[in-house]
Amino acid sequence: MSQTSDSCLDKWMGREALAEAMIPVIGRLYRENNVVTSIHGRSLINKSTMNILKAHRFARRMSNHELLLEETAPLLNALSELELGAAAIDIARLTEKYRAEGNGASLDEYLRAELAEIVGKRGADDRTSTDVVLYGFGRIGRLLARILIEKAGGGHGLRLRAIVVRKGAENDLVKRASLLRRDSVHGSFEGTIRVDEEANTITANGVQVQVIYSDNPATVDYTAYGIKDALVVDNTGRWRDADGLSQHLQSKGVARVLLTAPGKGDLKNIVHGINHRDITDDDKIVTAASCTTNAITPVLKAINDKFGIIHGHVETVHSFTNDQNLIDNFHKGDRRGRSAALNMVITETGAAKAVAKALPELQGKLTGNAIRVPTPDVSMAILNLNLENGTTRDEVNDFLREMSLHSDLRKQIDYIDSPDVVSTDFVGSRRAGIVDGLATISNDKNLVLYVWYDNEFGYSCQVVRVMEEMAGVNPPSFPARDVVAPIAVLETADA
């Protein structure tokens, strides 16, 4: 029986009221207990009523069950009464697990058993904080700053302490803060920003960041600013080998270095979710590979493990970057001197070869090329693969969707099958890559996959995951184990 317009509106207003009531509970759990809540990996911290409603609606793509605020609101309230220690809690997965495994236990009883490790430890956090310095403050640097400020919590984990730049103007500090505050692609900074020109600091949402001017990575005395054993994140791209990057280690107060680009030589190229466990305490310099390598490697691993890859070609349709010219002018690289805003530009990519650094089993099996296109952000990788074992489009899509939900790669792989999505729909995606199921082509042992990725923000999220691994600051995550739900029939309407 269809609902009347009045009943639909009443139902909506009821859900809206539940979402509004969740906001202060989410905030208290975060501030007082160091508990980060999410819905299938989508953080709820500092989200609006509408964002919370959309996150619940999004969850319908994840299982056969609608995620009801009538279930999650009581669960959140119950969590707030347990005096929890620091943790990351996915309330969608926890709700699903309680629904499947509660066996008649009350919600309080179930949560006390499931979260026994942290119950009664009110805000206790075994993690030691790690000072972070961003060396360079361009596109990736500013997005890293946004993410680190968002995750600042009670000061545990990664602590953004400073940025290092070359002074560009007398009002340099104000301009740096303004670029952090406003972004043409990613929108306004969520919060407040204050500049102290006398102290040379930028304070964003209570996080005070020292701005240091230097042209030499080897001569900065970070200890003079109270910074010690810092993780320096070099996002300038000026140095990509061990010799160049080791200059940072000569500065006082630096313990380790992470490069936000593919490294050269024997440096470990890390794709989080694939080989992040290869990082050891002895690794003083690590690289986070490229945005494209991060986008395609998880998908390639999943396909290779399931079907086997004989050979493949990766074609990247990539948004233009600051490396290209706005209008025609000299450039040392072929074709990159032509106007980025007016042309599709064929260029090279090292992503196909770089995959093998994270996945040695694909050594020599991939080729690659790239086309730069006149869009500011969000790119696409087209994977044309020859498989050892034949498959069908439905089998591949079901498999990759399941990988995006219930595998160790769920932070890296996302899946969508909406008929109207375009590149701008993926601005701000926190996954490394998003498989477009409706574009999948399968002909037995020949498979073509289309993988979207936010080459700025999605990559920055991967970089932060590597940083957390290097610093050893990941909080316990709940639920520790998933309930593996049957494949759902997805709706084709947008969230």
DOVEX-847510 format. One record per residue (C-alpha): residue number from 1; x, y, z. Coordinates in Angstrom, 3 decimals. Layout:
    n         u         v         w
  NUM         X         Y         Z
...
//
This chain:
    n         u         v         w
    1     0.000     0.000     0.000
    2     1.464     3.344    -1.053
    3     2.109     6.011     1.542
    4     0.369     9.383     1.518
    5     2.454    12.512     1.075
    6     1.763    13.463     4.693
    7     2.905    10.099     6.032
    8     6.088    10.269     3.910
    9     6.869    13.702     5.312
   10     6.134    12.582     8.877
   11     8.432     9.587     8.451
   12    11.170    11.811     7.072
   13    10.875    14.284     9.927
   14    11.084    11.419    12.410
   15    14.289    10.154    10.807
   16    15.628    13.708    10.738
   17    14.998    14.051    14.482
   18    16.856    10.792    15.172
   19    19.827    11.952    13.085
   20    19.913    15.317    14.881
   21    19.962    13.539    18.235
   22    22.905    11.396    17.104
   23    25.202    14.377    16.467
   24    26.025    15.259    20.108
   25    26.469    11.558    20.961
   26    28.928    11.116    18.091
   27    30.751    14.263    19.270
   28    31.005    13.129    22.899
   29    32.300     9.700    21.916
   30    34.966    11.418    19.819
   31    36.041    14.104    22.302
   32    35.714    12.211    25.582
   33    36.498     8.648    24.531
   34    38.658     8.998    21.395
   35    36.095     6.855    19.570
   36    35.719     7.468    15.836
   37    32.360     6.258    14.529
   38    31.624     5.485    10.889
   39    29.142     3.841     8.537
   40    30.881     1.388     6.216
   41    34.061     3.426     6.483
   42    32.348     6.812     6.062
   43    33.284     8.859     9.138
   44    30.452    10.458    11.101
   45    32.669    12.964    12.902
   46    31.527    16.586    12.424
   47    28.816    15.551     9.968
   48    25.497    17.332     9.543
   49    22.035    15.841     9.988
   50    21.722    15.463     6.234
   51    25.147    13.798     5.944
   52    24.113    11.240     8.572
   53    20.863    10.527     6.742
   54    22.711    10.102     3.455
   55    25.234     7.760     5.078
   56    22.375     5.563     6.297
   57    20.806     5.633     2.845
   58    24.150     4.767     1.257
   59    24.357     1.662     3.427
   60    21.555     0.021     1.447
   61    24.173    -0.744    -1.197
   62    26.120    -2.788     1.312
   63    23.662    -5.512     2.256
   64    20.135    -6.757     1.785
   65    19.037    -4.690     4.776
   66    18.288    -0.996     5.039
   67    20.330     0.600     7.818
   68    17.693     2.037    10.131
   69    18.266     4.995    12.425
   70    15.842     3.248    14.771
   71    18.644     0.687    15.246
   72    21.776     2.836    15.040
   73    20.554     5.622    17.351
   74    20.009     3.258    20.331
   75    23.332     1.553    19.540
   76    25.161     4.884    19.689
   77    23.451     5.777    22.963
   78    24.448     2.388    24.382
   79    28.062     2.934    23.290
   80    28.117     6.293    25.077
   81    27.256     4.567    28.364
   82    30.120     2.054    28.223
   83    32.993     4.424    29.121
   84    34.932     3.197    26.082
   85    38.632     3.537    25.392
   86    40.016     4.693    22.043
   87    38.684     2.799    19.025
   88    37.319     2.995    15.515
   89    33.771     1.634    15.463
   90    31.719     0.993    12.325
   91    28.155     1.241    13.611
   92    26.697    -0.171    10.379
   93    28.755    -3.351    10.555
   94    28.227    -3.586    14.322
   95    24.452    -3.252    13.874
   96    24.492    -5.896    11.161
   97    26.513    -8.229    13.344
   98    24.207    -7.752    16.344
   99    21.212    -8.435    14.118
  100    22.793   -11.680    12.904
  101    24.510   -12.904    16.069
  102    22.715   -11.292    19.003
  103    20.932   -14.537    19.881
  104    18.451   -12.802    22.159
  105    21.035   -10.851    24.150
  106    20.163    -7.283    25.033
  107    22.027    -4.570    23.140
  108    23.984    -3.641    26.262
  109    24.972    -7.256    26.924
  110    26.045    -7.812    23.345
  111    28.126    -4.610    23.165
  112    29.857    -5.316    26.471
  113    30.928    -8.714    25.150
  114    31.870    -7.522    21.651
  115    33.836    -4.491    22.917
  116    35.176    -6.052    26.110
  117    38.709    -4.966    25.190
  118    37.868    -1.266    25.612
  119    34.797    -1.192    27.901
  120    35.351     0.869    31.052
  121    38.614     2.423    29.827
  122    37.147     5.895    29.280
  123    39.302     7.596    26.659
  124    42.352     5.448    27.401
  125    44.635     5.448    24.400
  126    47.745     3.270    24.306
  127    48.988     5.016    21.191
  128    51.907     7.396    21.458
  129    51.501    10.602    19.494
  130    53.793    11.173    16.526
  131    54.803    14.644    15.364
  132    54.216    15.225    11.648
  133    55.878    17.799     9.410
  134    54.565    18.495     5.917
  135    57.493    19.479     3.705
  136    55.695    21.343     0.936
  137    52.150    22.682     1.000
  138    50.740    22.197    -2.494
  139    47.706    20.209    -3.625
  140    48.561    17.037    -1.683
  141    50.100    18.871     1.270
  142    46.962    20.904     1.938
  143    44.692    17.874     1.644
  144    46.932    15.939     4.030
  145    46.613    18.863     6.439
  146    42.815    18.753     6.202
  147    42.731    15.023     6.907
  148    45.211    15.224     9.790
  149    43.286    18.096    11.396
  150    40.039    16.155    10.975
  151    41.616    13.146    12.715
  152    43.311    15.146    15.485
  153    40.871    13.918    18.147
  154    42.332    14.214    21.636
  155    45.875    14.709    20.375
  156    46.828    11.045    20.128
  157    48.067     9.446    16.941
  158    49.404    11.700    14.187
  159    49.928    15.322    15.284
  160    50.443    17.904    12.567
  161    53.057    20.236    14.035
  162    54.579    22.142    11.135
  163    54.717    22.836     7.424
  164    57.904    23.828     5.598
  165    57.757    26.020     2.505
  166    59.818    28.510     0.580
  167    58.631    32.048     1.232
  168    56.796    33.313    -1.811
  169    55.634    36.773    -0.749
  170    55.535    39.214     2.164
  171    51.993    38.061     2.966
  172    52.968    34.432     2.476
  173    51.382    33.191     5.730
  174    48.004    34.734     4.947
  175    48.052    33.274     1.454
  176    48.944    29.778     2.746
  177    46.064    29.949     5.225
  178    43.697    31.201     2.534
  179    44.545    28.277     0.248
  180    43.913    25.889     3.135
  181    40.591    27.608     3.835
  182    39.290    27.612     0.241
  183    39.698    25.037    -2.509
  184    38.140    25.220    -5.969
  185    37.826    21.432    -6.190
  186    37.291    20.220    -2.631
  187    35.340    23.165    -1.241
  188    35.767    25.147     1.928
  189    37.642    23.893     4.970
  190    35.202    22.518     7.540
  191    36.003    24.614    10.578
  192    37.832    27.774    11.566
  193    41.316    28.982    10.698
  194    43.278    31.663    12.542
  195    46.605    33.212    11.540
  196    49.206    34.538    13.998
  197    51.734    36.450    11.919
  198    53.924    37.246    14.922
  199    54.325    33.580    15.901
  200    54.146    32.455    12.242
  201    51.447    29.888    12.953
  202    48.190    28.746    11.429
  203    45.647    27.361    13.893
  204    42.895    25.226    12.354
  205    40.184    23.750    14.574
  206    42.494    24.091    17.547
  207    45.484    22.473    15.832
  208    48.394    24.918    15.897
  209    50.731    24.478    12.932
  210    54.111    26.171    12.806
  211    55.015    27.563     9.384
  212    58.757    27.261     8.746
  213    60.513    28.875     5.794
  214    63.471    26.966     4.384
  215    65.114    26.087     1.084
  216    67.216    23.268     2.508
  217    65.714    20.071     3.965
  218    68.942    19.287     5.834
  219    69.234    22.441     7.927
  220    65.909    22.873     9.742
  221    66.082    22.623    13.532
  222    62.646    21.238    14.377
  223    63.569    20.807    18.034
  224    63.569    24.599    18.327
  225    59.785    24.359    17.890
  226    59.362    21.503    20.354
  227    59.148    18.921    17.564
  228    60.939    15.621    18.074
  229    61.178    12.232    16.356
  230    59.044    13.638    13.568
  231    57.705    11.937    10.495
  232    58.472    14.289     7.606
  233    56.129    13.940     4.640
  234    57.840    15.266     1.523
  235    55.209    16.209    -1.027
  236    57.394    18.462    -3.154
  237    58.533    15.695    -5.508
  238    61.950    17.359    -5.807
  239    63.824    14.350    -4.386
  240    62.816    10.768    -5.140
  241    65.829     8.676    -4.238
  242    67.441     7.728    -0.943
  243    70.278    10.231    -1.298
  244    67.987    13.192    -1.856
  245    65.382    12.267     0.738
  246    67.982    11.399     3.381
  247    68.724    15.136     3.607
  248    65.642    15.379     5.839
  249    67.222    12.969     8.314
  250    70.095    15.429     8.830
  251    67.723    17.972    10.362
  252    67.339    17.926    14.151
  253    64.113    16.318    15.324
  254    63.469    14.066    12.289
  255    63.110    10.301    12.664
  256    61.541     9.113     9.395
  257    60.574    10.330     5.929
  258    57.632     9.534     3.656
  259    57.558    10.581    -0.013
  260    54.189    11.222    -1.665
  261    55.365    10.044    -5.075
  262    56.948     6.933    -6.610
  263    60.438     6.390    -5.275
  264    63.523     5.460    -7.224
  265    66.110     2.804    -6.541
  266    65.578     0.366    -3.702
  267    63.124     2.493    -1.721
  268    59.978     0.626    -0.707
  269    56.949     1.781    -2.698
  270    54.031     1.155    -0.352
  271    50.398     0.767    -1.404
  272    48.365     0.561     1.767
  273    46.247    -2.576     1.832
  274    48.763    -4.440    -0.324
  275    52.252    -4.314     1.163
  276    52.053    -1.913     4.120
  277    53.072    -4.745     6.439
  278    56.473    -4.712     4.705
  279    57.300    -1.500     6.582
  280    59.729    -2.172     9.408
  281    61.187    -0.012    12.154
  282    64.444     0.013    10.199
  283    62.831     1.758     7.205
  284    63.753     5.407     7.653
  285    62.572     6.420     4.169
  286    59.413     5.045     2.561
  287    57.409     6.139    -0.475
  288    53.643     6.026    -0.970
  289    53.857     5.328    -4.734
  290    51.562     7.285    -7.089
  291    47.836     7.977    -7.108
  292    47.364     5.679   -10.104
  293    49.416     2.854    -8.589
  294    47.297     3.112    -5.427
  295    44.086     3.060    -7.451
  296    44.816     0.012    -9.601
  297    47.000    -2.248    -7.457
  298    44.241    -3.384    -5.037
  299    41.894    -4.219    -7.940
  300    44.660    -6.010    -9.822
  301    45.542    -8.051    -6.735
  302    41.921    -9.073    -6.252
  303    41.560   -10.125    -9.901
  304    44.914   -11.898    -9.995
  305    44.163   -13.861    -6.824
  306    40.758   -14.944    -8.140
  307    41.238   -15.407   -11.886
  308    44.971   -15.041   -12.605
  309    46.386   -12.350   -14.895
  310    48.471   -13.396   -17.903
  311    48.988    -9.892   -19.286
  312    47.335    -6.512   -19.063
  313    47.414    -2.941   -20.328
  314    46.595     0.044   -18.122
  315    45.331     3.186   -19.839
  316    44.961     6.137   -17.478
  317    42.644     9.015   -18.291
  318    44.102    11.499   -15.820
  319    43.098    15.018   -14.827
  320    45.685    17.677   -15.592
  321    48.166    18.689   -12.898
  322    50.327    21.693   -12.052
  323    53.192    20.026   -13.925
  324    51.471    20.993   -17.188
  325    51.180    24.434   -18.745
  326    47.935    26.390   -18.578
  327    48.539    27.621   -22.118
  328    51.149    26.601   -24.681
  329    54.687    27.215   -23.453
  330    58.046    25.462   -23.230
  331    58.126    22.244   -21.185
  332    60.976    19.772   -20.953
  333    58.532    16.868   -21.354
  334    57.010    15.885   -24.682
  335    53.494    17.286   -25.294
  336    53.156    18.587   -21.721
  337    53.971    22.087   -22.940
  338    50.647    22.272   -24.752
  339    47.671    23.834   -23.003
  340    46.324    21.533   -20.290
  341    42.993    23.367   -20.275
  342    42.362    22.864   -23.995
  343    43.836    19.503   -24.934
  344    43.909    15.803   -24.316
  345    47.617    15.091   -23.937
  346    49.188    11.679   -24.453
  347    51.968    11.132   -21.937
  348    53.753     8.353   -20.112
  349    52.934     6.728   -16.795
  350    55.140     4.546   -14.657
  351    52.167     3.112   -12.777
  352    52.078    -0.192   -14.647
  353    55.711    -0.932   -13.808
  354    55.309     0.435   -10.275
  355    52.565    -2.095    -9.542
  356    55.197    -4.830    -9.550
  357    57.024    -3.153    -6.644
  358    53.971    -3.790    -4.488
  359    52.859    -6.972    -6.287
  360    55.960    -8.846    -7.503
  361    53.783   -11.580    -9.025
  362    52.759    -9.097   -11.741
  363    56.349    -8.285   -12.719
  364    56.577    -7.917   -16.508
  365    52.864    -8.575   -17.021
  366    51.612    -4.986   -17.398
  367    52.099    -2.135   -19.850
  368    50.720     1.364   -19.446
  369    50.110     4.770   -20.940
  370    48.284     7.928   -19.930
  371    46.106    10.637   -21.393
  372    45.869    13.934   -19.527
  373    42.452    15.555   -19.944
  374    41.007    19.043   -19.180
  375    39.438    18.249   -15.795
  376    40.897    19.445   -12.458
  377    40.448    16.259   -10.426
  378    39.271    12.624   -10.560
  379    40.831    10.235   -13.034
  380    40.051     6.830   -14.495
  381    42.145     3.740   -15.101
  382    41.037     1.305   -17.801
  383    42.389    -2.183   -17.098
  384    42.441    -4.415   -20.178
  385    43.356    -7.854   -18.846
  386    43.981   -11.322   -20.261
  387    43.048   -13.910   -17.627
  388    44.131   -17.463   -16.901
  389    40.584   -18.469   -15.979
  390    37.481   -17.392   -17.841
  391    34.668   -15.513   -16.137
  392    31.529   -13.495   -16.755
  393    30.662    -9.872   -16.175
  394    28.249   -10.701   -13.356
  395    30.746   -12.974   -11.631
  396    33.485   -10.328   -11.750
  397    31.185    -7.552   -10.557
  398    29.777    -9.631    -7.702
  399    33.295   -10.586    -6.671
  400    34.640    -7.019    -6.706
  401    31.586    -5.708    -4.898
  402    32.107    -8.324    -2.193
  403    35.793    -7.334    -1.974
  404    34.702    -3.724    -1.391
  405    32.515    -4.801     1.524
  406    34.003    -7.725     3.399
  407    37.688    -8.065     2.518
  408    40.940    -6.649     3.813
  409    40.849    -4.327     0.797
  410    37.562    -2.611     1.671
  411    39.378     0.638     2.539
  412    40.953     0.629    -0.921
  413    38.292    -0.742    -3.279
  414    34.843     0.755    -3.733
  415    32.155    -0.357    -6.144
  416    29.268     1.405    -7.861
  417    26.760     0.515   -10.555
  418    24.737     3.700   -11.024
  419    23.914     4.493   -14.689
  420    24.551     8.233   -14.395
  421    27.789     8.671   -12.446
  422    30.493    10.889   -13.912
  423    33.872    12.048   -12.676
  424    32.681    14.867   -10.397
  425    30.645    12.358    -8.382
  426    33.882    10.927    -7.023
  427    35.460    14.155    -5.756
  428    36.274    13.526    -2.104
  429    36.195     9.729    -2.310
  430    38.330     8.212     0.449
  431    38.885     4.934    -1.371
  432    41.907     4.359    -3.572
  433    39.728     3.310    -6.526
  434    36.065     2.776    -7.403
  435    35.078    -0.003    -9.822
  436    32.333     1.098   -12.229
  437    30.321    -2.130   -12.516
  438    28.116    -1.004   -15.402
  439    31.213    -0.384   -17.544
  440    32.721    -3.847   -16.958
  441    33.277    -5.891   -20.127
  442    33.972    -9.611   -19.909
  443    34.470   -12.090   -22.718
  444    35.610   -15.302   -21.066
  445    39.338   -14.700   -20.557
  446    39.332   -11.088   -21.746
  447    38.299    -8.563   -19.099
  448    38.054    -4.760   -19.175
  449    37.533    -2.872   -15.922
  450    36.963     0.850   -15.425
  451    38.274     2.230   -12.132
  452    37.565     5.804   -11.033
  453    39.801     7.509    -8.478
  454    40.136    10.908    -6.861
  455    43.785    11.376    -7.699
  456    44.087    14.050    -5.025
  457    41.893    13.209    -2.023
  458    41.655     9.441    -2.396
  459    45.416     9.287    -2.754
  460    45.907    11.558     0.259
  461    43.801     9.162     2.348
  462    46.096     6.333     1.284
  463    49.122     8.415     2.269
  464    47.663     9.014     5.744
  465    47.071     5.257     6.121
  466    50.759     4.667     5.363
  467    51.686     7.386     7.864
  468    49.588     5.681    10.539
  469    51.307     2.398     9.770
  470    54.769     3.952     9.997
  471    53.896     5.607    13.296
  472    52.049     2.591    14.692
  473    49.068     4.701    15.736
  474    46.107     2.698    14.475
  475    43.455     2.313    17.207
  476    41.631    -1.027    17.672
  477    38.832    -1.454    15.150
  478    35.364    -2.912    15.782
  479    33.730    -5.141    14.854
  480    36.919    -7.132    14.393
  481    35.127    -9.634    12.198
  482    32.424    -9.137     9.591
  483    29.173   -10.924     9.092
  484    29.422   -11.952     5.442
  485    26.092   -11.025     3.971
  486    24.691   -12.470     0.739
  487    25.134   -10.423    -2.381
  488    22.396    -7.816    -2.524
  489    20.529    -6.640    -5.582
  490    21.688    -3.080    -5.919
  491    19.415    -0.217    -6.720
  492    20.467     1.871    -9.667
  493    19.370     5.207    -8.202
  494    22.054     7.449    -6.757
  495    22.470     7.630    -2.990
//
